[in-house]
Amino acid sequence: MATDASSARAAADRPALEQLWGAVPRPVFSGGNAVRLLRGGEELFPALVEAIDEARHEVCLATYIFHDDLAADSVTQALIRAAQRGVQVKVVLDGFGMLGRLSELQRRLTEGTVQVAVYRPLDRWWNWLQPGQLRRLHLKLCVADAQIAFVGGINLMDDRFDLNHGWTDAPRLDFAVRVTGPVVGPIHQATIAAWSRAHLGSAFKEEALAIVRGAEPMARVRRLIRRLRLSRGQGMQVTPGVPSPMQAAFVLRDNVRQRRTIERSYIDAIAKAVKRVDLVSPYFYPGRSFRRALKHAAQRGVAVRLLLQGKVDYRIASLAARALYDELLGQGVRIFEYTRAYLHAKIALVDDDWATVGSSNIDPLSLLLNLEANAVVLDRAFVGELAQRLDNAFAAAPEIVAPPLQRGWRSWLTTRRLLVVAMPL
């Protein structure tokens, strides 16, 4: 009887939960875009340099890591060249991602008249004590003249260099996209807003005093809020136009109005899958709703494949993912571990006409805390190209056919501990 009562209460609560979930902004697609897939810095950096060198008005770049190796230095030099010929160049960097490497790069860029802002800097010991330091700027965005944009998961760092392990023989598996068309508008808005937030974080007192002393304080407050806002209403999307190839949307995760937009876009697409779901994420520890979507897809006959880390860089992240293997394998989800090189790609495709490429991992940091951004593409040709590259990656990855964690009370205790630490909700 207690079970029946609990089931009845759950059924009664479901419409309310679905209504609440439905309040989360969804991707809004626009047609007439051009989206080009780029693998690794080897393909991204030359495209970035070309766009920056051709810019005439403005370049805005946001990244988590900006290294000083030769590959990344080509982008540094392009930014400085642009600034010195009169282009307004704004770069926003994350304080944690740039820990120990910020001062020299900041000096080079500012001497080259590039405007640099640091998101949540950690250059003083008391910065570590401030609330919200776990919320990092994990975006990898660049926009030139509000006409060409880049979205992806690739940090500005050589594909064969790892911050923790040094130089490697094989390049990381990672992707980005170059986009033109109406979807560039919201990408540009998000990048400028991220820079403004970081910039005002270091000069907010002066800005506030200037507003108070100004002749039109309320008007200036409204303008300031517009600069800082990453989302409103439906979010960082352009109004849909005539549906024509290529259809694309920009999805953002922030801590204001877009908290679950990226997660929702994944779950909605997986729930509609009829043939295939391929998901690639180096850090994988999704919540119950996400796992449920994957398991339900596999149970109805969809081929669900996960490509996760086999060459481990952070052991705790690997243990968290492996704690879920038994649950997912038991429901028909296939799991592969990429061992050829370090895995850094955050991509997925569903059936023949849905794909996403971006910065968001499928873990609590990305889905619940960080500033993240993905591009979502509805286009058969694009999905076909991505599917071919993913098939090659899956073919080179061993498949996991049994849970790698030992059974018994030690395994149970480890799994429960990871559930608490890695997934608070």
C-alpha positions as CSV (number, residue, x, y, z in Angstrom):
1,M,0.0,0.0,0.0
2,A,2.8,2.4,0.8
3,T,4.4,1.7,-2.6
4,D,1.0,2.4,-4.3
5,A,0.7,5.7,-2.4
6,S,4.2,6.7,-3.3
7,S,3.5,6.0,-6.9
8,A,0.4,8.0,-6.9
9,R,2.1,11.0,-5.3
10,A,4.9,10.7,-7.9
11,A,2.3,10.6,-10.7
12,A,0.5,13.7,-9.3
13,D,3.8,15.6,-8.9
14,R,5.0,14.8,-12.5
15,P,2.9,17.5,-14.3
16,A,4.2,20.2,-11.9
17,L,7.8,19.0,-12.4
18,E,7.4,18.9,-16.1
19,Q,6.0,22.4,-16.0
20,L,9.0,23.6,-14.0
21,W,11.4,21.9,-16.3
22,G,9.5,23.5,-19.3
23,A,10.4,26.9,-17.9
24,V,14.0,26.3,-18.8
25,P,15.0,28.2,-22.0
26,R,15.3,26.0,-25.1
27,P,17.5,26.5,-28.1
28,V,16.0,28.8,-30.7
29,F,17.2,28.0,-34.2
30,S,17.9,30.3,-37.1
31,G,18.4,29.4,-40.7
32,G,20.9,30.7,-43.2
33,N,24.1,29.8,-41.2
34,A,27.3,28.3,-42.3
35,V,29.0,25.9,-39.8
36,R,32.4,24.3,-40.4
37,L,33.8,21.6,-38.2
38,L,37.4,22.1,-36.9
39,R,39.4,19.3,-35.2
40,G,42.0,20.5,-32.7
41,G,44.1,23.5,-32.6
42,E,45.8,22.3,-35.8
43,E,42.6,23.3,-37.7
44,L,41.3,26.0,-35.3
45,F,44.3,28.2,-34.8
46,P,44.9,29.0,-38.5
47,A,41.2,29.8,-38.9
48,L,41.3,32.0,-35.8
49,V,44.4,33.9,-37.1
50,E,42.8,34.4,-40.5
51,A,39.6,35.9,-39.0
52,I,41.6,38.1,-36.6
53,D,43.9,39.3,-39.4
54,E,40.9,40.2,-41.5
55,A,39.0,42.0,-38.7
56,R,38.5,45.8,-39.2
57,H,36.5,46.8,-36.2
58,E,36.4,44.4,-33.2
59,V,37.7,41.1,-32.0
60,C,36.4,39.6,-28.7
61,L,37.9,36.4,-27.3
62,A,37.0,34.3,-24.2
63,T,39.0,31.3,-23.1
64,Y,39.7,29.2,-20.1
65,I,43.4,28.5,-20.9
66,F,45.7,30.6,-23.0
67,H,49.2,29.0,-23.1
68,D,52.5,30.4,-24.2
69,D,53.6,27.6,-26.7
70,L,54.3,28.3,-30.3
71,A,50.8,27.2,-31.5
72,A,49.0,29.5,-29.1
73,D,51.5,32.3,-29.7
74,S,50.3,32.6,-33.3
75,V,46.9,33.7,-31.9
76,T,48.6,36.1,-29.4
77,Q,50.5,37.7,-32.2
78,A,47.4,38.0,-34.4
79,L,45.5,39.7,-31.5
80,I,48.4,42.2,-31.0
81,R,48.6,42.9,-34.8
82,A,44.8,43.6,-34.9
83,A,45.0,46.0,-31.9
84,Q,48.0,47.9,-33.3
85,R,46.2,48.6,-36.6
86,G,43.2,50.1,-34.7
87,V,40.9,47.2,-34.1
88,Q,39.2,47.1,-30.7
89,V,40.5,43.8,-29.2
90,K,39.0,42.4,-26.0
91,V,40.3,39.2,-24.3
92,V,38.7,37.7,-21.2
93,L,40.6,34.9,-19.3
94,D,39.7,32.8,-16.4
95,G,41.6,33.4,-13.2
96,F,41.9,29.7,-12.3
97,G,42.5,28.4,-15.8
98,M,45.4,31.0,-16.1
99,L,46.8,30.3,-12.7
100,G,50.6,30.8,-12.8
101,R,50.6,31.9,-16.4
102,L,48.6,35.1,-16.3
103,S,51.0,37.9,-15.6
104,E,53.4,37.4,-18.6
105,L,50.5,36.9,-21.2
106,Q,48.6,39.9,-19.7
107,R,51.8,42.0,-20.0
108,R,52.3,41.1,-23.6
109,L,48.7,41.7,-24.6
110,T,48.3,45.0,-22.8
111,E,51.6,46.3,-24.1
112,G,50.1,45.5,-27.6
113,T,47.0,47.6,-26.6
114,V,44.8,44.6,-26.2
115,Q,42.2,45.1,-23.5
116,V,42.4,42.2,-21.1
117,A,39.9,41.2,-18.3
118,V,40.3,38.4,-15.8
119,Y,37.2,36.5,-14.6
120,R,37.4,35.8,-10.9
121,P,41.1,36.5,-10.5
122,L,43.1,34.5,-7.9
123,D,46.2,36.8,-7.7
124,R,45.7,37.5,-4.0
125,W,45.3,34.9,-1.2
126,W,42.0,36.4,-0.1
127,N,40.5,35.8,-3.5
128,W,40.4,32.1,-2.7
129,L,38.1,32.9,0.3
130,Q,35.5,34.8,-1.8
131,P,32.2,33.0,-2.5
132,G,31.6,31.6,-6.0
133,Q,35.2,30.8,-6.8
134,L,34.1,27.3,-8.1
135,R,32.1,29.1,-10.8
136,R,34.6,29.5,-13.6
137,L,34.6,31.0,-17.1
138,H,35.0,27.8,-19.2
139,L,33.9,29.4,-22.5
140,K,36.0,29.0,-25.6
141,L,34.6,31.8,-27.9
142,C,35.9,34.2,-30.4
143,V,34.0,36.7,-32.6
144,A,35.5,39.0,-35.3
145,D,33.5,42.0,-36.5
146,A,30.3,40.4,-35.3
147,Q,30.4,38.4,-38.5
148,I,32.5,35.3,-37.8
149,A,32.4,33.3,-34.6
150,F,34.2,30.3,-33.2
151,V,32.6,28.0,-30.5
152,G,34.1,24.8,-29.1
153,G,36.1,23.1,-26.4
154,I,39.6,23.8,-27.6
155,N,41.8,25.9,-25.2
156,L,44.5,28.0,-26.8
157,M,47.2,25.5,-26.3
158,D,49.2,23.1,-28.5
159,D,47.3,19.8,-29.1
160,R,50.2,17.8,-27.9
161,F,50.8,19.6,-24.7
162,D,49.1,18.8,-21.4
163,L,49.4,21.1,-18.4
164,N,49.8,18.3,-15.9
165,H,51.7,15.7,-18.0
166,G,53.8,17.8,-20.4
167,W,54.3,16.9,-24.1
168,T,52.6,13.8,-25.6
169,D,53.1,11.9,-28.9
170,A,49.5,12.1,-30.1
171,P,47.2,15.2,-30.2
172,R,44.2,15.6,-27.9
173,L,40.8,14.7,-29.5
174,D,39.0,18.0,-29.5
175,F,36.7,20.0,-31.7
176,A,35.3,23.5,-32.4
177,V,33.2,25.1,-35.1
178,R,33.5,28.2,-37.3
179,V,30.2,29.8,-37.9
180,T,28.7,32.7,-39.9
181,G,25.2,33.8,-40.3
182,P,22.4,35.0,-37.9
183,V,23.6,32.8,-35.0
184,V,26.8,34.9,-34.7
185,G,24.6,37.6,-33.1
186,P,24.0,35.9,-29.7
187,I,27.6,34.5,-29.7
188,H,28.9,38.1,-30.0
189,Q,26.5,39.3,-27.3
190,A,27.6,36.5,-24.9
191,T,31.3,37.1,-25.5
192,I,31.0,40.8,-24.9
193,A,28.9,40.3,-21.8
194,A,31.5,37.8,-20.4
195,W,34.3,40.4,-21.0
196,S,32.2,43.2,-19.4
197,R,31.5,41.1,-16.3
198,A,35.1,40.3,-15.8
199,H,36.2,43.9,-16.6
200,L,33.8,45.4,-14.1
201,G,34.8,42.9,-11.5
202,S,38.1,44.7,-11.2
203,A,36.7,48.2,-11.7
204,F,33.2,48.1,-10.3
205,K,33.7,50.6,-7.5
206,E,34.9,53.2,-10.0
207,E,32.0,52.4,-12.4
208,A,29.5,52.7,-9.6
209,L,30.8,56.0,-8.4
210,A,30.8,57.4,-11.9
211,I,27.1,56.4,-12.3
212,V,26.1,58.0,-9.0
213,R,27.9,61.2,-9.9
214,G,26.6,61.3,-13.5
215,A,23.8,63.5,-14.8
216,E,21.6,60.5,-15.8
217,P,22.3,57.7,-13.2
218,M,19.3,55.5,-14.0
219,A,19.9,55.5,-17.8
220,R,23.6,54.6,-17.1
221,V,22.5,51.8,-14.7
222,R,20.2,50.4,-17.4
223,R,23.1,50.5,-20.0
224,L,25.4,48.8,-17.4
225,I,22.9,46.0,-16.8
226,R,22.6,45.4,-20.6
227,R,26.4,45.1,-20.8
228,L,26.5,42.5,-18.0
229,R,23.4,40.5,-19.1
230,L,24.2,37.1,-20.7
231,S,20.5,36.2,-21.2
232,R,17.0,37.4,-21.1
233,G,13.6,35.7,-21.8
234,Q,14.3,32.9,-24.3
235,G,17.9,33.5,-23.8
236,M,20.9,34.2,-26.0
237,Q,19.1,33.2,-29.2
238,V,18.2,35.1,-32.3
239,T,14.6,35.3,-33.4
240,P,14.1,32.3,-35.8
241,G,14.0,33.3,-39.5
242,V,12.9,31.3,-42.5
243,P,14.0,27.8,-41.8
244,S,16.8,27.2,-44.3
245,P,20.1,25.5,-44.2
246,M,22.1,25.5,-42.1
247,Q,19.9,25.7,-39.0
248,A,21.9,26.4,-35.8
249,A,21.4,27.7,-32.3
250,F,23.7,29.0,-29.6
251,V,23.1,27.6,-26.1
252,L,24.6,29.1,-23.0
253,R,24.9,28.0,-19.3
254,D,25.2,30.8,-16.8
255,N,24.0,31.3,-13.2
256,V,21.1,33.6,-13.9
257,R,18.5,32.6,-16.5
258,Q,20.3,29.9,-18.5
259,R,21.1,27.5,-15.7
260,R,19.9,24.3,-17.4
261,T,19.7,25.3,-21.1
262,I,22.6,23.1,-22.3
263,E,21.6,20.1,-20.2
264,R,18.0,20.5,-21.5
265,S,19.1,20.6,-25.1
266,Y,20.9,17.3,-24.7
267,I,18.0,15.6,-22.9
268,D,15.4,16.8,-25.3
269,A,17.4,15.6,-28.3
270,I,18.2,12.2,-26.7
271,A,14.5,11.7,-25.8
272,K,13.6,12.1,-29.5
273,A,16.3,9.8,-30.8
274,V,15.2,6.9,-32.9
275,K,18.4,5.4,-34.3
276,R,21.6,6.7,-32.8
277,V,23.1,8.7,-29.9
278,D,26.9,9.2,-29.8
279,L,28.1,11.3,-26.8
280,V,31.8,12.3,-26.2
281,S,32.8,13.9,-22.9
282,P,36.1,13.7,-20.9
283,Y,34.4,14.4,-17.6
284,F,31.1,12.5,-17.3
285,Y,28.9,12.4,-14.2
286,P,25.4,13.5,-15.3
287,G,22.4,13.8,-13.0
288,R,19.4,11.4,-12.8
289,S,17.4,13.0,-15.6
290,F,20.3,12.9,-18.0
291,R,21.1,9.2,-17.2
292,R,17.4,8.3,-17.4
293,A,17.3,9.8,-20.9
294,L,20.3,7.7,-22.0
295,K,18.9,4.5,-20.5
296,H,15.4,5.0,-21.9
297,A,16.9,5.6,-25.4
298,A,18.9,2.3,-25.2
299,Q,15.9,0.4,-23.9
300,R,13.7,1.5,-26.9
301,G,16.4,0.2,-29.3
302,V,18.5,3.3,-30.0
303,A,22.2,2.6,-30.4
304,V,23.7,4.7,-27.5
305,R,27.4,5.0,-27.3
306,L,29.6,7.0,-24.9
307,L,33.2,7.9,-25.6
308,L,34.9,8.7,-22.3
309,Q,38.4,9.1,-21.0
310,G,40.8,6.1,-21.1
311,K,44.0,8.1,-20.7
312,V,43.2,9.7,-17.4
313,D,44.4,13.2,-16.4
314,Y,42.3,13.6,-13.2
315,R,41.8,10.4,-11.2
316,I,38.8,11.6,-9.2
317,A,36.9,12.5,-12.4
318,S,37.7,9.1,-13.9
319,L,36.5,7.3,-10.7
320,A,33.2,9.4,-10.7
321,A,32.5,8.3,-14.3
322,R,33.3,4.7,-13.7
323,A,31.0,4.6,-10.7
324,L,28.1,4.9,-13.2
325,Y,29.3,2.1,-15.6
326,D,27.4,-0.7,-14.0
327,E,24.1,1.3,-14.1
328,L,24.5,2.3,-17.7
329,L,25.9,-1.0,-19.1
330,G,23.0,-2.9,-17.5
331,Q,20.5,-0.9,-19.5
332,G,22.2,-1.4,-22.9
333,V,24.3,1.8,-23.1
334,R,27.7,1.0,-24.7
335,I,30.8,2.6,-23.2
336,F,34.2,3.1,-24.9
337,E,37.4,4.6,-23.4
338,Y,39.6,6.7,-25.6
339,T,43.2,5.7,-25.0
340,R,45.0,7.0,-28.1
341,A,45.5,10.4,-26.5
342,Y,43.9,12.7,-24.0
343,L,40.2,13.2,-24.6
344,H,39.0,16.8,-24.4
345,A,36.1,16.9,-26.9
346,K,32.6,17.8,-25.7
347,I,30.3,16.8,-28.6
348,A,27.3,14.7,-29.4
349,L,25.2,13.7,-32.3
350,V,21.6,12.3,-32.4
351,D,20.3,10.4,-35.4
352,D,21.3,12.0,-38.8
353,D,20.4,15.6,-38.2
354,W,21.3,16.9,-34.7
355,A,24.7,17.7,-33.3
356,T,26.3,19.9,-30.6
357,V,29.9,21.1,-30.2
358,G,31.0,23.2,-27.3
359,S,32.8,23.7,-24.0
360,S,30.3,21.9,-21.6
361,N,31.3,18.6,-20.1
362,I,28.6,16.3,-18.8
363,D,29.5,16.8,-15.1
364,P,28.4,19.0,-12.2
365,L,31.0,21.7,-12.7
366,S,29.9,22.3,-16.3
367,L,26.2,21.6,-15.9
368,L,25.7,23.4,-12.6
369,L,28.4,26.0,-12.0
370,N,30.6,27.2,-14.9
371,L,29.9,29.6,-17.7
372,E,29.6,27.3,-20.7
373,A,28.6,27.6,-24.4
374,N,27.7,25.1,-27.1
375,A,26.6,25.4,-30.7
376,V,23.7,23.1,-31.8
377,V,23.4,22.3,-35.5
378,L,20.5,20.8,-37.4
379,D,22.1,19.7,-40.7
380,R,22.6,16.3,-42.3
381,A,25.8,17.1,-44.1
382,F,27.4,18.5,-40.9
383,V,26.2,15.6,-38.8
384,G,27.5,13.2,-41.4
385,E,31.0,14.6,-41.3
386,L,31.0,14.6,-37.5
387,A,29.7,11.0,-37.4
388,Q,32.5,9.9,-39.7
389,R,35.1,11.5,-37.4
390,L,33.4,10.0,-34.3
391,D,33.2,6.5,-35.9
392,N,37.0,6.6,-36.4
393,A,37.5,7.6,-32.7
394,F,35.2,4.9,-31.4
395,A,37.0,2.3,-33.6
396,A,40.2,3.2,-31.9
397,A,38.8,3.0,-28.4
398,P,38.4,-0.3,-26.4
399,E,34.8,-1.1,-25.4
400,I,34.0,-1.6,-21.7
401,V,32.0,-4.8,-21.3
402,A,32.1,-5.1,-17.5
403,P,32.2,-2.5,-14.7
404,P,35.8,-1.6,-13.9
405,L,35.1,-1.1,-10.2
406,Q,35.2,-4.1,-7.8
407,R,32.0,-5.3,-6.3
408,G,31.4,-5.5,-2.6
409,W,30.9,-3.1,0.2
410,R,34.1,-1.1,-0.6
411,S,32.8,-0.4,-4.1
412,W,29.3,0.5,-2.8
413,L,30.9,3.0,-0.3
414,T,33.1,4.5,-2.9
415,T,30.2,5.0,-5.3
416,R,28.0,6.6,-2.6
417,R,30.8,8.9,-1.7
418,L,31.3,10.0,-5.3
419,L,27.6,10.6,-5.7
420,V,27.7,13.0,-2.8
421,V,30.9,14.8,-3.9
422,A,30.4,14.9,-7.6
423,M,26.7,15.3,-8.0
424,P,25.0,17.3,-5.2
425,L,21.6,17.3,-6.9
